[in-house]
Amino acid sequence: MSGCVSTDEQPYLIPVAQKIMLDVRYFCPEGIAEGEKCTQPVTDLPLPLAQLIRDTGIGGVILFAENLQSTEQIVRLNDQLQQQAKVAGHGPLFIAIDQEGGRVMRLPAGVGTAFAGNMALGASESTHGNALAKASANVIGEELRALGFNVNFAPTLDVNVNPDNPVINVRSYGEDPKLVARLGLAQSQGFEQAGVLSALKHFPGHGDTSVDSHIGLPRVEHDRQRIENIDLLPFRYAIEQGNPAMIMTAHIQYPALEPRTFVNKDGISTELPATLSRAILTDLLRDEMGFKGLIVTDALDMAGISQFFSPVEATIQTFAAGADIALMPYTIRTPQDIRDFKQFLQAVADAYTDKRLSADELTASLARISTAKSALRFNANPIDAQVANANQILNRQQSRLLEQNIADAAITMNLNKGVLPLSPALKSLDLLMPDQQKCEAMQAAMARTRPGLEVRCASIANKEKQPTPPAAFADALIVADVFPAQTLAELGGMDDLENWRQRASKADQWQSIQQWMQRAKTAGKPVVLINLRTPYQTERFNGLVDAVLTSYDYRIRDPHIPEANPSYLALAKVLFGEIQAHGTSPVSWQRTQE
């Protein structure tokens, strides 16, 4: 089977391929030895993948950070992808990316505008309404379109009501479903007005989970009324008010919505996750809630699905449930994988031939895909003109100003016992930071805001090298914390990626933080806590802190350039009184008291 051209005998091959979006993160043209992994990033389209696009007519691809190096390289790669679909007579590809803002961004540092993220927007809503949310989405959308992307898997409409949520937290606008609804709709409209299709996620809601669906299968025990009032409300609002292009499913069990069980490939019976549930995708989302756009799955290679189903089984099941697009159902890393993928397509097509899947529903799904793609066009401009246009759009000064404005507006003062802003008479500061890179970023921001101030910094990243409090403290102690803890994929810096196995646990870090705070308090020094992610852990330090700030953002592009790290610069400006903290916490926390 060298190609996948549909014929009278095999009428479903191309239609099925149109419902598939693959990742092309890595590819090894020469193959790999048994037991090895392919880790060669695709930054220039290799011939076997080009032939795959021409032969099969797949509907789209998703690119990850490994694929993306510079503005010119990204534009050229996306153009190469689209040209393969064009020369084969297929319609434009969906070319997607996860560019939410905040902690989930795939574009490399220095390419595009790096906004603080959803919870920062939630903190600014009380003073700015939805204006900053819509403006930031519009900028992201314009930049993505200039680079050749036409789908952004954003915004996140999950309502973060679980402080221990490991995968959502600051990706959510907050815990108020109406706030999430307003800001989510604004961002969806901002993306689409810029010419990029948005995908609201993760339906029916990932906000009250303590398991990451990348590594397991979360379960939400809400009753139907709570689901309606919290989880579904933002999606229902967006559907009624905005007609979004796509909604992405969640690999999550919702027994109140789908009590049916399945027997997984290990012979264990468990409830169907939403991605595979017809009751959730068709009966609820499509029929009851009236969604007319495309239903796209979350990545089917995530453990929430892949540990229970084979690729063919998962794809057939999600199509039966009502999904229009299967995202990353099959991993392609070698030429042999391409040959196997064509067999995968045949196996899914056979499910339509033998009527396990409905041909009428396939026709309706393809019509929705065609409608979504009708607004997409192949870029007829020469590649050099495309690159020049992208460079112009991605380097606009007004986008950088908006980036800093959002960071400034988000800073929330959770507590102040009269120590902020810090006294102009202050001569020195001690910093205790989560890692060395954050030390450098905070020091650079302070040097810009208060030149001449002596700032010492210690990192609590390494479990074998926890710093001891100084014998003599500076004039004040500032401690920064990240909660929930950073995942490995988020870490960066000298003592992070290189020595991640030696990274201190959250318990070890908190022990060091409390030790430093206690010593500083005993010495009569003011203590300020900075929450770089969420404020949920603030009460842990009751009685030890004099002020608490939350930024909802800890990312660093260049630790030595203050303007490259807007949230750190915003924190420094608040600490030294250059601006006031106007943010309002969009999640509940117990106010620190003596």
KEMAR-799495 format. One record per residue (C-alpha): residue number from 0; chain; x, y, z negated. Coordinates in steps of 0.25 Angstrom, whole numbers, m for minus. Layout:
   num   chaine       X       Y       Z
   NUM        A       X       Y       Z
...
***
This chain:
   num   chaine       X       Y       Z
     0        A       0       0       0
     1        A       9      11       5
     2        A      m2      22       4
     3        A     m15      25      m2
     4        A     m23      30      10
     5        A     m38      27       8
     6        A     m44      18      19
     7        A     m58      12      21
     8        A     m53       0      13
     9        A     m47       9       2
    10        A     m55      21       2
    11        A     m52      25     m12
    12        A     m37      26     m13
    13        A     m36      41      m9
    14        A     m48      45     m17
    15        A     m42      38     m29
    16        A     m29      45     m27
    17        A     m36      58     m27
    18        A     m40      56     m41
    19        A     m26      53     m46
    20        A     m16      63     m52
    21        A      m2      58     m54
    22        A      10      63     m61
    23        A      23      64     m54
    24        A      32      67     m66
    25        A      43      58     m62
    26        A      47      49     m50
    27        A      59      40     m47
    28        A      59      38     m32
    29        A      69      27     m34
    30        A      61      20     m44
    31        A      66      16     m58
    32        A      72       4     m65
    33        A      63      m5     m73
    34        A      61       1     m87
    35        A      65      15     m83
    36        A      56      27     m82
    37        A      56      37     m71
    38        A      60      51     m76
    39        A      64      58     m63
    40        A      55      71     m63
    41        A      47      74     m50
    42        A      51      88     m46
    43        A      52      86     m31
    44        A      41      77     m25
    45        A      48      63     m21
    46        A      44      57      m8
    47        A      37      45     m15
    48        A      28      54     m23
    49        A      25      62     m10
    50        A      21      50      m3
    51        A      12      46     m15
    52        A       4      59     m14
    53        A       3      57       2
    54        A      m1      42       1
    55        A     m11      42     m10
    56        A     m17      56     m10
    57        A     m17      57     m26
    58        A     m25      69     m31
    59        A     m14      76     m39
    60        A      m2      76     m48
    61        A       2      82     m61
    62        A      16      87     m64
    63        A      23      88     m77
    64        A      35      96     m83
    65        A      45      85     m77
    66        A      40      89     m63
    67        A      42     104     m65
    68        A      55     112     m65
    69        A      54     126     m58
    70        A      43     134     m51
    71        A      49     131     m37
    72        A      50     116     m40
    73        A      36     115     m45
    74        A      30     122     m33
    75        A      38     113     m24
    76        A      34     101     m31
    77        A      19     104     m31
    78        A      20     108     m16
    79        A      27      95     m13
    80        A      15      88     m20
    81        A       4      95     m13
    82        A      11      94       1
    83        A      11      79       0
    84        A      m4      79      m2
    85        A      m6      89       9
    86        A       2      81      20
    87        A      m6      68      17
    88        A     m19      76      19
    89        A     m23      75       4
    90        A     m29      87      m3
    91        A     m21      95     m13
    92        A     m15      88     m25
    93        A     m19      92     m39
    94        A      m6      96     m45
    95        A      m7      97     m60
    96        A       0     101     m72
    97        A      m2     102     m87
    98        A       1     117     m90
    99        A      m8     120    m102
   100        A       1     131    m108
   101        A       7     129    m122
   102        A      13     115    m125
   103        A       8     108    m112
   104        A      15     115    m100
   105        A      23     108     m89
   106        A      29     119     m81
   107        A      44     121     m85
   108        A      48     133     m94
   109        A      50     145     m85
   110        A      39     140     m75
   111        A      26     147     m78
   112        A      20     153     m90
   113        A      21     145    m103
   114        A       8     150    m111
   115        A       7     146    m126
   116        A      m5     137    m124
   117        A     m19     134    m128
   118        A     m19     135    m143
   119        A     m11     149    m142
   120        A     m23     153    m132
   121        A     m32     148    m143
   122        A     m25     157    m153
   123        A     m26     169    m144
   124        A     m41     167    m141
   125        A     m46     176    m152
   126        A     m39     188    m147
   127        A     m38     186    m132
   128        A     m50     177    m129
   129        A     m48     168    m117
   130        A     m40     178    m109
   131        A     m26     172    m113
   132        A     m31     158    m110
   133        A     m36     162     m96
   134        A     m24     171     m93
   135        A     m14     160     m96
   136        A     m21     149     m89
   137        A     m22     158     m77
   138        A      m7     160     m77
   139        A      m4     145     m79
   140        A     m14     142     m67
   141        A      m7     153     m58
   142        A       7     147     m61
   143        A       3     133     m59
   144        A      m4     136     m46
   145        A       8     143     m41
   146        A      17     131     m44
   147        A       7     122     m36
   148        A      m1     116     m47
   149        A     m16     116     m46
   150        A     m21     108     m59
   151        A     m18     112     m73
   152        A     m21     101     m83
   153        A     m26     112     m93
   154        A     m32     118    m102
   155        A     m33     109    m114
   156        A     m48     110    m120
   157        A     m45     101    m131
   158        A     m50     107    m145
   159        A     m38     104    m155
   160        A     m46     101    m167
   161        A     m35      91    m172
   162        A     m22      97    m178
   163        A     m14      85    m176
   164        A     m18      84    m161
   165        A      m4      80    m155
   166        A      m7      83    m140
   167        A     m17      95    m140
   168        A     m15     105    m152
   169        A     m10     118    m145
   170        A     m15     113    m132
   171        A     m29     116    m137
   172        A     m34     130    m138
   173        A     m39     127    m152
   174        A     m49     120    m161
   175        A     m61     128    m157
   176        A     m68     121    m145
   177        A     m74     135    m140
   178        A     m61     141    m140
   179        A     m55     130    m132
   180        A     m66     131    m123
   181        A     m65     146    m120
   182        A     m50     145    m118
   183        A     m50     132    m111
   184        A     m60     138    m101
   185        A     m52     150     m99
   186        A     m39     143     m96
   187        A     m46     133     m86
   188        A     m51     145     m79
   189        A     m38     152     m79
   190        A     m31     140     m73
   191        A     m42     138     m62
   192        A     m42     153     m58
   193        A     m28     152     m55
   194        A     m30     140     m46
   195        A     m27     129     m55
   196        A     m37     118     m59
   197        A     m38     116     m74
   198        A     m40     103     m81
   199        A     m47     104     m95
   200        A     m42      94    m105
   201        A     m43      84    m112
   202        A     m58      80    m111
   203        A     m65      77    m120
   204        A     m55      83    m129
   205        A     m41      80    m135
   206        A     m41      90    m147
   207        A     m44      81    m158
   208        A     m34      70    m156
   209        A     m22      65    m164
   210        A     m17      56    m153
   211        A     m10      61    m140
   212        A     m17      54    m128
   213        A      m3      54    m122
   214        A       1      43    m131
   215        A     m12      37    m137
   216        A     m27      37    m135
   217        A     m34      48    m145
   218        A     m47      46    m150
   219        A     m57      58    m154
   220        A     m68      54    m164
   221        A     m77      66    m163
   222        A     m92      64    m163
   223        A     m99      69    m150
   224        A    m103      82    m157
   225        A     m89      86    m160
   226        A     m84      82    m146
   227        A     m95      91    m140
   228        A     m92     103    m150
   229        A     m76     102    m149
   230        A     m70      93    m138
   231        A     m80      95    m127
   232        A     m84     109    m129
   233        A     m72     116    m122
   234        A     m74     106    m110
   235        A     m89     109    m109
   236        A     m86     124    m110
   237        A     m76     123     m99
   238        A     m85     115     m90
   239        A     m97     124     m92
   240        A     m89     137     m90
   241        A     m78     134     m81
   242        A     m79     122     m72
   243        A     m65     117     m74
   244        A     m58     109     m63
   245        A     m53      98     m72
   246        A     m55      91     m85
   247        A     m45      81     m90
   248        A     m48      69     m99
   249        A     m43      65    m112
   250        A     m37      51    m116
   251        A     m45      51    m129
   252        A     m56      43    m135
   253        A     m69      49    m138
   254        A     m78      38    m144
   255        A     m90      48    m146
   256        A     m89      51    m131
   257        A     m84      37    m126
   258        A     m87      25    m135
   259        A     m83      15    m124
   260        A     m71       6    m126
   261        A     m61       0    m117
   262        A     m51     m11    m119
   263        A     m37      m6    m115
   264        A     m26     m14    m109
   265        A     m22     m19    m122
   266        A     m35     m25    m125
   267        A     m39     m15    m135
   268        A     m53      m8    m135
   269        A     m54       7    m137
   270        A     m63      19    m133
   271        A     m61      24    m119
   272        A     m54      37    m118
   273        A     m60      49    m112
   274        A     m52      48     m99
   275        A     m58      34     m96
   276        A     m72      37    m102
   277        A     m84      39     m92
   278        A     m93      44    m104
   279        A     m83      55    m106
   280        A     m78      59     m92
   281        A     m91      57     m84
   282        A    m103      57     m93
   283        A     m98      68    m102
   284        A     m88      77     m94
   285        A     m94      75     m80
   286        A    m109      73     m83
   287        A    m112      79     m97
   288        A    m102      91     m96
   289        A    m104      93     m81
   290        A     m89      94     m78
   291        A     m88      95     m62
   292        A     m73      95     m61
   293        A     m62      85     m61
   294        A     m59      75     m73
   295        A     m44      72     m74
   296        A     m39      62     m84
   297        A     m27      65     m93
   298        A     m15      58     m89
   299        A     m18      43     m88
   300        A      m4      39     m91
   301        A      m6      44    m105
   302        A      m6      33    m116
   303        A     m21      37    m120
   304        A     m24      29    m106
   305        A     m12      22    m101
   306        A     m10      13    m114
   307        A     m24       8    m112
   308        A     m26       7     m96
   309        A     m18       4     m84
   310        A     m17      16     m74
   311        A     m28       9     m65
   312        A     m37       6     m76
   313        A     m36      20     m82
   314        A     m38      27     m68
   315        A     m51      18     m65
   316        A     m56      21     m79
   317        A     m55      36     m79
   318        A     m61      37     m65
   319        A     m72      28     m69
   320        A     m74      38     m81
   321        A     m75      50     m72
   322        A     m61      56     m70
   323        A     m58      62     m57
   324        A     m43      62     m58
   325        A     m33      52     m65
   326        A     m21      59     m70
   327        A      m8      52     m70
   328        A     m14      38     m70
   329        A      m2      31     m63
   330        A      13      34     m66
   331        A      22      36     m54
   332        A      37      36     m56
   333        A      42      27     m45
   334        A      39      23     m30
   335        A      34      10     m36
   336        A      24      18     m45
   337        A      19      24     m32
   338        A      16      10     m26
   339        A       9       6     m39
   340        A       1      19     m39
   341        A      m5      16     m25
   342        A      m9       2     m31
   343        A     m15      10     m43
   344        A     m23      19     m33
   345        A     m28       6     m26
   346        A     m32       0     m39
   347        A     m40      13     m43
   348        A     m46      13     m29
   349        A     m51      m1     m30
   350        A     m59       3     m42
   351        A     m68      11     m33
   352        A     m68       0     m22
   353        A     m73     m10     m32
   354        A     m83       0     m38
   355        A     m77       1     m52
   356        A     m76      15     m49
   357        A     m87      24     m42
   358        A     m84      28     m28
   359        A     m95      39     m30
   360        A     m88      44     m42
   361        A     m75      44     m34
   362        A     m81      53     m23
   363        A     m86      63     m34
   364        A     m73      63     m40
   365        A     m65      66     m27
   366        A     m75      77     m24
   367        A     m72      84     m37
   368        A     m57      82     m34
   369        A     m59      88     m20
   370        A     m67     100     m26
   371        A     m55     103     m36
   372        A     m45     102     m25
   373        A     m53     111     m15
   374        A     m47     123     m22
   375        A     m33     118     m21
   376        A     m25     121      m9
   377        A     m11     116      m3
   378        A      m1     128      m4
   379        A       2     132      10
   380        A      13     142       6
   381        A      28     138       8
   382        A      34     132      m4
   383        A      43     145      m6
   384        A      31     154      m6
   385        A      25     144     m16
   386        A      37     145     m25
   387        A      38     160     m24
   388        A      23     162     m28
   389        A      25     153     m40
   390        A      38     160     m45
   391        A      30     173     m44
   392        A      18     168     m52
   393        A      26     160     m62
   394        A      34     172     m66
   395        A      24     183     m69
   396        A      27     192     m81
   397        A      12     193     m84
   398        A      12     178     m87
   399        A      23     179     m96
   400        A      16     191    m104
   401        A       4     182    m105
   402        A      12     171    m110
   403        A      17     180    m121
   404        A       4     186    m124
   405        A      m2     173    m127
   406        A       9     168    m136
   407        A       7     182    m144
   408        A      m8     180    m144
   409        A      m7     166    m150
   410        A       1     168    m162
   411        A      m7     166    m174
   412        A      m4     170    m188
   413        A     m10     159    m197
   414        A      m5     165    m210
   415        A       3     178    m214
   416        A       6     181    m229
   417        A      12     194    m225
   418        A      25     190    m219
   419        A      22     192    m205
   420        A      26     200    m197
   421        A      40     197    m203
   422        A      47     209    m210
   423        A      56     218    m201
   424        A      66     217    m213
   425        A      68     202    m210
   426        A      82     199    m206
   427        A      82     184    m204
   428        A      73     172    m202
   429        A      74     157    m203
   430        A      66     149    m193
   431        A      63     134    m194
   432        A      58     129    m180
   433        A      53     116    m174
   434        A      66     115    m165
   435        A      78     123    m161
   436        A      71     128    m148
   437        A      60     134    m156
   438        A      71     140    m165
   439        A      77     147    m153
   440        A      64     152    m147
   441        A      60     158    m160
   442        A      73     164    m163
   443        A      73     170    m149
   444        A      59     176    m151
   445        A      63     182    m164
   446        A      76     188    m158
   447        A      67     195    m148
   448        A      57     200    m158
   449        A      66     203    m170
   450        A      80     206    m165
   451        A      91     204    m175
   452        A      83     195    m184
   453        A      92     183    m189
   454        A      84     170    m186
   455        A      89     157    m190
   456        A      82     144    m185
   457        A      81     130    m189
   458        A      75     118    m181
   459        A      67     107    m188
   460        A      67      98    m175
   461        A      77      87    m179
   462        A      74      78    m190
   463        A      88      75    m194
   464        A      92      90    m194
   465        A      81      96    m202
   466        A      86     110    m206
   467        A      87     114    m221
   468        A      82     127    m226
   469        A      93     138    m227
   470        A      99     141    m240
   471        A      95     156    m238
   472        A      83     159    m229
   473        A      81     170    m220
   474        A      71     181    m223
   475        A      60     172    m217
   476        A      57     158    m213
   477        A      49     155    m200
   478        A      45     141    m198
   479        A      39     135    m185
   480        A      32     122    m183
   481        A      25     114    m172
   482        A      13     106    m175
   483        A       9      96    m170
   484        A      23      92    m168
   485        A      29      93    m154
   486        A      29      81    m145
   487        A      42      77    m138
   488        A      37      82    m125
   489        A      36      96    m131
   490        A      50      97    m137
   491        A      61     105    m132
   492        A      75     110    m136
   493        A      88     105    m142
   494        A      83      98    m154
   495        A      70      93    m147
   496        A      71      85    m134
   497        A      85      81    m136
   498        A      83      76    m150
   499        A      68      73    m151
   500        A      70      60    m158
   501        A      76      68    m170
   502        A      65      78    m170
   503        A      59      79    m184
   504        A      45      75    m187
   505        A      34      85    m190
   506        A      35      80    m205
   507        A      50      83    m206
   508        A      48      96    m199
   509        A      37     100    m209
   510        A      46      96    m221
   511        A      57     105    m216
   512        A      48     116    m213
   513        A      42     115    m227
   514        A      56     115    m234
   515        A      60     127    m226
   516        A      47     135    m230
   517        A      48     131    m245
   518        A      63     136    m246
   519        A      59     149    m239
   520        A      47     151    m248
   521        A      56     148    m260
   522        A      66     159    m254
   523        A      55     169    m253
   524        A      55     169    m238
   525        A      43     171    m229
   526        A      39     159    m221
   527        A      32     159    m208
   528        A      27     147    m201
   529        A      25     147    m186
   530        A      16     136    m180
   531        A      21     134    m166
   532        A      10     125    m162
   533        A      m2     124    m171
   534        A      m5     129    m185
   535        A     m11     116    m190
   536        A       1     113    m199
   537        A       1     127    m206
   538        A      m5     122    m219
   539        A       7     112    m221
   540        A      15     124    m225
   541        A       5     130    m235
   542        A      12     139    m245
   543        A      25     139    m237
   544        A      22     150    m227
   545        A      19     165    m227
   546        A      15     166    m212
   547        A      10     156    m201
   548        A      10     159    m186
   549        A       5     150    m175
   550        A      10     151    m160
   551        A       4     138    m154
   552        A      16     137    m145
   553        A      30     133    m147
   554        A      35     131    m132
   555        A      48     137    m128
   556        A      53     140    m114
   557        A      66     146    m118
   558        A      70     147    m132
   559        A      79     159    m130
   560        A      70     168    m122
   561        A      58     173    m131
   562        A      49     177    m119
   563        A      50     162    m115
   564        A      43     158    m128
   565        A      31     167    m130
   566        A      26     160    m142
   567        A      39     162    m150
   568        A      40     176    m146
   569        A      26     178    m150
   570        A      29     172    m164
   571        A      41     181    m166
   572        A      33     193    m162
   573        A      22     190    m173
   574        A      33     186    m183
   575        A      39     200    m182
   576        A      27     208    m180
   577        A      28     212    m165
   578        A      14     206    m163
   579        A       3     201    m172
   580        A      m2     187    m172
   581        A     m16     187    m166
   582        A     m19     172    m163
   583        A     m30     165    m170
   584        A     m27     150    m173
   585        A     m36     142    m164
   586        A     m35     130    m174
   587        A     m38     128    m188
   588        A     m27     128    m199
   589        A     m27     129    m214
   590        A     m22     143    m218
   591        A      m9     142    m226
   592        A     m11     146    m240
   593        A      m3     147    m253
***
